[in-house]
Structures are given as structure tokens and as C-alpha cells.
Amino acid sequence: MTDPRPESSGIPHFEHLFTEALSQNPPPAPKLNAVPSDAASPTSIPAPEASDDGYLPGIVPVGYEVIAELRSQASGRISEAAAAETGMSDQDRRQLGRSIINEVVSQWASKYAATGTSFTPAQEAQLKKAVFDELFQAGRLQPLLDDPNVENILINGDKVRVDYADRPSRKWDPIAPTDKDLIALINQLSRMQGQGERALTPATPNLNMRLADGSRVAASAWVTPNPQIVIRRHRTRGQGLDDLVKWGTIDSTLAAFLRAAVKARMNIIVVGSQGVGKTSLLRAMAREIPRTERIGTLESEYELYLHEDPEGPEVVAYEGRESNGERGPDGRLQGELTLSDLFPQLLRMSLRRVLVGEVRSKEVVPMLHSMNEGEGGSMGTLHARSPQLSIERLATLCLEAGIGMTEALAYRLIAQAINLVVYVRLVDETELVGPDGKTGRKHRFVSHVMEITGIGEGGRPSHQMVFAPREQDGRREARAVPHGNLSQSRLEDLVRAGLDRSILHNRWGTWGAPLNTVMPL
């Protein structure tokens, strides 16, 4: 990786340079750093509002070498002060760090101002925030983690791209000056915010973890030309079905149907491709579970966060654990706990339902068995490119579980366990421009609800569409609208759970107008 720091930021950053700078012409104003590499002039960016800690998030007003030097100064003083006071808590250490950082940066800013170039209070606050982030948070990643519109951060060595919820993807400045520094940053995050004591090393070249804000990190090094890091953000947590109606993911008709399906204890799988909003929909449906119920959640990394939701049911939350990279005599990875390892223990916790954050391996078998044997009402998510292909995906996972299951048995197990498949679709038009000159946006919506009706032809599960797109009389609706197909016994269960059956006769649901897209769907 090349060194991304500017050749001349115009900012003296070592003590002895201030004396030299005073005898020369005043340097230019500080270079704004850590902004999109294809962005407009940084000076056009509005000043951000102060955060809760008093610092300003967002744009770093100096080159990275200045931040690194101030970080080093502050770190030494923090370590000395902490050593003099044994038993200091993390909160006290952070508060001490803020105080020392404020002092170090203020001293630097005063000396810089003596060169004759202004350094505004807002820039000084941004610099304090940047140094604090280097020591206690995610460094140059932190402004991106603080941005509520960032969905994904994709890092390929010194090449960085950011996906947004409301605008096209953009290139970003490098997160670290070298590959070594980038790996060090990820390991620092693992120590401070991750789970366990795993690090990204030649012995363990793959690392998966979650950050304190719920973001998921997948990192690889030594098995790729450059370090590869993907950070997937979870921008919302406390939303319910009514919120999804406001966002256009579902309409009020489908919200009423899903609410009744949860209360009727139907087993539901939410499917779709990556990043379409499966977890958000599952979380919203789970909030319809009565608060008096005790449920279990099983996830590789916590994403549902139902155990932290005061409006949700009583939750026993289990999270998988990666290994330390070593193998035992039996060849198993030491310290690893997979979802299939945790499932038996979870089922001993006197639960009414089980929610699997994402089904992707042999945990599919105990999940399907628990759906068959329990009271019903369990849910999970699955990657699949269509509602119909979700059946094949589940069958494939069953066959890959290594327990000798036949295809016929896998199909039978699926047909008996799953009641509804809800398919979520993403249409990304952020790179398209319409006839009116406006750029498109991302559309996330449920397009299908499929009922599994039993064993059909060839021993495969039979199914029918309860909700699906519709095209009629010149109108096309790509989002899910009622199609009137539902088995009688299931309809009666939904009515007992509070569903007004008449809403299933609304051919266009409660969508006021077709989905407004740049290009026809």
C-alpha cells in the first residue's frame, strides 16, 4: 500500500518545526482530510453538529501525520497517569484521555496559530475528536461509523469504497497509511469492541466480529494480495412493522397479515440476497411476539439485538464464537462454537420459540426439527434469490450437514416445518438518472409471501403465492399485494389471531400508487 498522507499538508507536527515555521512565510490553511476522494471542495461541506462528548464528528482538519504525532503524545501521558492510579476503570480512562487530548491538541493549536495561520475552534474540536478516535475508537473509520447513512464500508488495502442508503457509492481516502497499520487498526478494534481474544494474524488470516454499534466486520489478510475488510452497518434497531410501512418496505395490508402470522405461531423464513433488509424485517416481526413469551435467538454475531429491546419479548440470546486458530487432537478448531453446537443447549432453556439470525450451515437441521416439534412461531433468515429457490437452498444445507440425510427426507422435513416464506427484494437505482434529471434511490420491499402447503409432485414441497406483484389494466405493482391464495386452515388460524380476512381481497393492497422507479420493473 502506498502512503496516502499528503506530501505537504502545510502543518508543522513536531515540536521543533514550530520554531522553523515562525521564521518562514505562514503555511496554508490546514488541509481537510478523510473526505470522499471524488467529493467536491471540502470547504463546501457544512460544519457538523457537536456530538454528546462535545467533539465534532466528520471531517478531520489535518493530515494524518499530525494526528499520529498528537496520538503518540497523548498516549504516553495517558499511560503515565493510568500507571499512577491502579484499578482505573475503562470509563475513567476514557475521561482521563479526553482531558489529556484536549490539553495536547490545544497546545498544538496555540503554537500553530503563532505561525500566523488561523485554526478555528471548529477545526480544533475536529482534531480532538480525531485523536480521541485513534486512541479509543475506530480511528479514521469512526466518521463513517458515525454517519447514519452509511450502509457498507469496503476496504481493499488503500482502496476504500462506501455504500450509502440515500446516494451512490463513493470512493474514500485510505483508512490507514500502510497494510500493517490497517491490520493493526482491525486488531485494535477486535481487542476493544470485538468478541473474544481473536486477532488477524498469519495463523488466523480470517476474522469475523461485531463492533459495539452492532456493525459486522469480516476481515482477511495474508490469503489476499491486500487486507480485505467489509463492515456492514445496521442503521436501525428499534423499528416495528409500522415503521416498515412508513419506509415503503411493506404496506398496511401486509403488515396486518405478518402481525397475525406471528401471533398465530406460524414458522416463517425471511429470504433474499445480501443487504436487502432481512434482519430488519425479522426484528420487526419479532417485536410482535407477546412480551410475556420467552424466546431464544441464535446468531453468528448479534444483529437482532432483541435481548436489548425493552419493547420485545423475554430473550435468551446465544452468539457463536470463532476459534483461536489452533486445532485439537480431533482436528476440531479450538474454542470454536458453531450455531449447531449451541442449538441443543438453547433448546434446554424452556423457550416458546427460536429465532435463527441467519441459516447458512448444518444448524438448519435442528432448526427444522425444532419447528416441527415445538409450538410453532419460530423464524429465521436465509440467503436465496427467489422464494421458490429458498426451498432448494434449505434442502441443500440439509444434505450438506453430513448426517446422511436423503433428499426426500430433507424435502419432507421442510414441508412439515415451514409455513411461510417472505421474500425481500432490493432495487438499487442510485446510479441511474431519470428523465427529470433526478438520481434514483434504493428501494427495499417485500415482493412475495409464499405459503408451503405440504408435499407435492415429485416429493417436493408444494407452495402457493399469498402475496406477489401484480400487473393488470395497465398498472404494474412490483411490491407484494394480495393474491387470494391461502389454505383454509391457515386462514382460520390467522383470523383467530386478529386478521380481518377482507383485506386479502384488496387487489392492490393499500399502496396508493405504483412504486416510483427510474426504470420500469
N, C-alpha and C positions, 0 to 999 in steps of 0.2 A: 504494500500500500504506500502510495506517495504521501508526503507530509502535506496536509491540507492547509496548514497555517499560512496566513498572508506573508509575503516576503517583507513587507514593510507596513505594519499597522499604524506607524506613527505614534506609538505609545511606549514610552520607556517603562520597562518592567523589572529592572533590577535596581537596587539602591544606588549604585554608583553611576547609573545612567542619568539620574535626575540632575546632578551637578553639570554633566556634559550638556544636557539638553538646555539648561538655563543660558549657556553661552552661545547657543545657536538660534536660528530662527524658530519660532514656535511651530511645533508639528501640526499636521492637520487634525481635524476633529476625529475622535475615536471611530474606527471602522465598525459598523454594525455587522455582527457575525451570527451564525446559526439561524439563517433565514433560508427560505427556498432558493435554490441556485438559479431558478428561472423566474424568480419573483421580480416585481417592479422595484423601483428605487426604494430602499429601506426607509428613507426619510418620509415616504408617503404613508407608512404604516401607522395607524393611530396608537397613541400611548395606551398601554394596558392598564387595567384597574388593579389596585393593590390586593394581594391575597390576604388570607387570615393571619399569616405570620408577619404582615407588614411589608413583605418584599413584593416586587413586581415580577410577574411571570412573563415568559415570552422571549423577547429579543435580547441577546447578550450584547452589550455595547462595546466589547473589546475583542481583540484577537485571543486565541486560546492560550498562547504562551503567557499572557498576563494572568489569566485565571489560574493556570498551573502554578505560577510563582506564588500568587497570593494563597492558593490552596496549601502549598508547602509551608508557607509561613504560619498560617492559621493552624494547620495540623500539628506542627511542632509545639505551639503554645497550648493547644488543647490537650495534647498528650502529657505535657508537663503538669498542667493544672489538674488533670484527672488522676495522675500518679500521686499527687499530694493529698488527694481525698479518696480514700478507699471506699468501696461499696457504692460508688456513684451509679444511679440508675440511668437507663438509656434516655429517659426524658430529661433528667438533669444534665446529661452530657450534651444533648442537643441544645438545651437552653444556654449552657456554657458556650457551646460552639457558636450560636448566634451572636452572643455578646462579643466574643473574640473576633469573629469575622467582621462584625460591624466596625470594630476598632481598627483592624488591619486595613480594611478597604477604605475607611475614612482617612487614615494616614496616607495611604497611597494617593487618594483623590486630591488631598490637600497639596501634596508635592507635585502632582501632575498639573493642578491649577496654577502652581507657581511658574510653570513654563509659559503662561500667558494664554493657554487654550482653555476654553470653558469646559467644564464637566458637570452637567446638570444634575440636580438631585434625583431626577427620574433615572438617569443613566447610572448613578451611584447605587440606587436601590436595585437596579437590574444586575449590576455586578455583584452585589452582596448575595442576591438570590442565586446567581450562577456559581459562586464559590460554595455556598451552602449546599447546593445540589451536588457538586463534586464530592463533598465530604459525607453527606448524609442521605442523599437520594440517588437519582439515576444520571447525574452529570448532564451532558448535553442531550440526553434523551428526555430529561424531565419536562422541558417546554412542550414536547409532543405529547407526553403523558398527561400534561395539564390541559391540553386542548380538547374540549368535549366533542369536537367534530372529527377528530382523528379516529379512523377505524383500524388501520393496519400500518405498521412500520416495518419495511422490508429492507434489510441491510445485507449487502454483498460486498464485504470488505469496505472500501471507501465509497462505494456507490450506495446511496440511500434513496428510497422512494417512499412516499407517504400517501396512503389512500384515505380520502375524506368521505364523509357521509353526504356532503352537500355540494361537492365540486370535483373536478377532475383530479387525478393523481398528480403529484408534483415531485420533482427531484429535490433533494435536501442536501445541505452541507454534510461532510463526513462527521460521524459521531465521535471518532477518536483519531488521533494523528497517525497511528500505526495499527497493524493487525494485533500486535502484542498488547497495546493499550486497549483495544476493543475487547479482547478476551478478558483482560483484567477487569474491565468495567462489568462484563457479564458475571464474572465470578464474584465481584463485589456485591452485585445485586442478589446473587444466589445466597451469599452469606447474610445479607441484611434483610432480604424480603422473601427469599425462596423457602422451600420446604426441605428439611434435612440438611445434610452437610455435603451434598454432591457438588462437584466443580467441573468445569470444562477443561479437561486435561488430555494429553495424548493417550492415557489409559482409558478415559471416558470421553470420547470425542463427540458424544451427543448429550445434550442436556435439555430437559423439559421441566418447566416450573411455572408457577404463577407469581405475580407480583402482589404487593399489598393492596393495590387498587383493583385486583381481580383480573388484570391483563394476563394473557397466556404467552409464555416465551418458549420458542423452540430454537435451539442453537446447535450448530455443528462446526467443528474445526478439525484440521489435520486429515479429514477424509474428503475435504473440498479444497479447491485452489485458494479460496479466501474464506474467512469466517462467514458463515451464513446464519442470519438471525431474523426471525419473524416474530413480531409482537402483535398479537391480536387483542384489540381493545374490547371491553364490554362497557358500553357507554351508559347503559341503563340497568337498574336492578329492581326498583320497586313498582314496576308497571303491572297493570292488570289488563283484562280483556277490554275494558272500556278505553284504556289508553291506546291499545292497538287499533280500536275503531277510529279514534281521533287521528292516528298516523296513517290510516288507509290500508293497514295490513289485512283487516277483516271488516265486514260491515256489521251492523247491529243484529241482523238475522243470523249470521254465522256465530257471532258472539253468544247469542242466546242458545244456539244449538250446542256449542262447545261447553258452555256452562252447565247445561243439562247433562251432557255426556259425562262430565267429570262427576257430577253428583249422582248419576246413575251407575257409577263404578264401572265404566267401560274401560277396557285396556286399549291404550292409544299409543301409536308410534308417530312421531313428527319427523318427516323426511324432507330432504332437499340437499342441494350442494353446499359447499363450504361458504360460510359467511352470509347466509340468506336470512338468518334470524330464527333458526330452530330453537336455540336455547331460550331466546326471549319469549317465544310463544309457549314453550313448555313451562317456563317460570310463571307466565301469566295464567295459564290453566291451573297450575298447582296452587295458586292463591285462591282458587275456588274450592279447594278441599276444606271441609269444616275444620275450624281451629281446634276442636276437641279431638281430632284424629291424630294418631301417632304414625308417622311415616318414616321411611328411610330413603336417603339419597346416596347414590354410589357414583363417584366421578374420578376420572384420572387426575384432574385438577379442579378445585372448586370453581364452578361457574354459575350454578343456580343460586347459591347463597340463600337458600330458603331457611337455613338454620339461623340466619341473622335478620330475618324478616319478621317484625313484630305483628304483621297482619296475616301471617301464614299459619299453617298447622304446626303441631309439635314435631320436630325433626331430629332424627338421628342421622348425622352426616358422616359418611365414610369417604376417604380420599386415598387413592392408590399411592404407592411410593416406588420411586426408581431405585435401582441397586447402587452400590458404591463402586461398581465396575469389576469387582472380584467374583470369582466362581468358586463354589464349594466342591467337595469331593464328588457330589452327584451331578455336577455340571450346571447346577442352577446358579443364577446370579445372586450373590449375597445381598441380603437386605431388601430385595425386591418384593413388593406386594402388588399383585395384579388385581383387577376387579373380580376376576373369577376366584382368586384366593380369598377375597374379602366377602364374597357373596354369602357363603354358608354362615359366617359369623353375623352378618347383617340380618339374616332371616331368623336368628335366635333372639332378636331384640323386641319381640312382641309388637310387630308392626301390622298396620292395616293395609298399607300399600308400599310399593317400592318404585322409586324413580331412578332410572339409569341415565346419567347426563349424556353419554354418547356410547352407543353399542358399536364396537369395532373388532371384537375378538371372541374368544370362547366363552366370555361371560354371557353370550346370547343364550346358551343352553339353560343355565339356572334361571335366567330371567324369564324365558318362555315357560319353564316348569312352574315358577312361582306365580305367573299369570294364570296358569291352568289350575293350580292347586289352591290359590288364595281366594279372597273375597272379590277380587277384581278391582279395577281402578288404578292399576299400575300404568306407568308411562315411561317413555324413553325417546331418544332421538337417534337417527340413523342417516348416514350419507347414502343417497340414491338419486338417480337422475330423473326418475318419474315415480308416481305412486305404484304403478304395476311392477317396476323393477325392484321396489323395496322387498317384495316377496322373494325374488330371486337372490337378492343380497342377503336376506336373513337365512335362506336355505344354504347359501354358500358358506356363511360363517358357521352354521351348524356342522356342515361337512368338514370344515377346516379345524373344528375343535379337537379332533384327534381322539374321539371316544368311540369310533366305529359306527356312527350314526349313518343310516342309509338315506337316500334322497326321499324315498317315500315316507319315512318316519319324520324327516325334517319338515316336509310339507304338511303332514298331519298335525305336527306339533304347532306349527304356525297357524294353521286354520283353526285350531282349537283355542289358541291363546289370544290372538289379536282380533279386536272388534273393529277398530277404525284406524285408517292411515290418513294423516293430514299432511298434504304436500305444500311446501313453501317455495315460492319462486322469486328470484331476483332478476330484474331487468335494469341493466346499468346503461344509461344514456348520457352520462356525464361527458363523453367525448363527442356527442352529436349536437348539431345546431339545427334548430327548426327553421321553417320559412320566415318566422317572425324575428329571426336573429338571436333568439334566446337559447342558451345551452340547456340540454336536458339534465335530468337528475336520476337518482337511483330510486327504483320502485321495488319495494318488498311487499309481497302479498301472498295470501293463501289462494291457490288456484284450484285445488281439488280436495275433497274429502271422500275417501273410498271406504266402503264397508266390506269386510271379509265375511262371507256368508256360509262358509263351510267348505267341504271337499267337492271339487267339481271334476270336469273332464280330465282324464289322464292322471288323476290323483293329486292334481294341483289345487291350491285354494281358489275357490270361486269368489268373485267380487262384483260390486256394482258401485257406480258413482252417485253419491248422495248430493254433493256439490261439485260443480265443474264450470268451466267457461261456457258461454252461450253466444250463438250468432243467429239472429232472427230478424226479419223485416228490415234489413239494412243496418241493424245495430249489432255491434260486436262488443262483448264484455269478457276481458281476459281473466278477471278475478272470479272467485268461486261464487256461484249463485245456485239456488236450489234446483235440483233436477227431479225431485219427487220419488227417487228410488230409495227405499228403506224397508227392511224386513219388518213384518208386523210386530213380532215380539220385541224387537229393539225399539220400535216407535213407541210401544206401550211403556217400556221402561223409561224412555225419555219424557213422556207425558207425566208419568208419576213423579219424575224429578223436577217438574215445573215447566216443561216446554209447551208453548202454545203451538199445537200442530198446524194451525192455519198459516203460520209464517212460512212453512215449507211449500206453500202454493204461490209465493211471490216469485215470479219467474226471473225478475231482475234483482231480487233481494231488496235491500234498501240503499243501493248505490244510486245516487241522484243522477249521475251521468257516467258514460263510459270512462275508463281510465285514460287520462290525458297523457299521451306519449308523443315523442317527437316523430318516431316511426311507427306505423301500424303493427300491432302484434298479431 
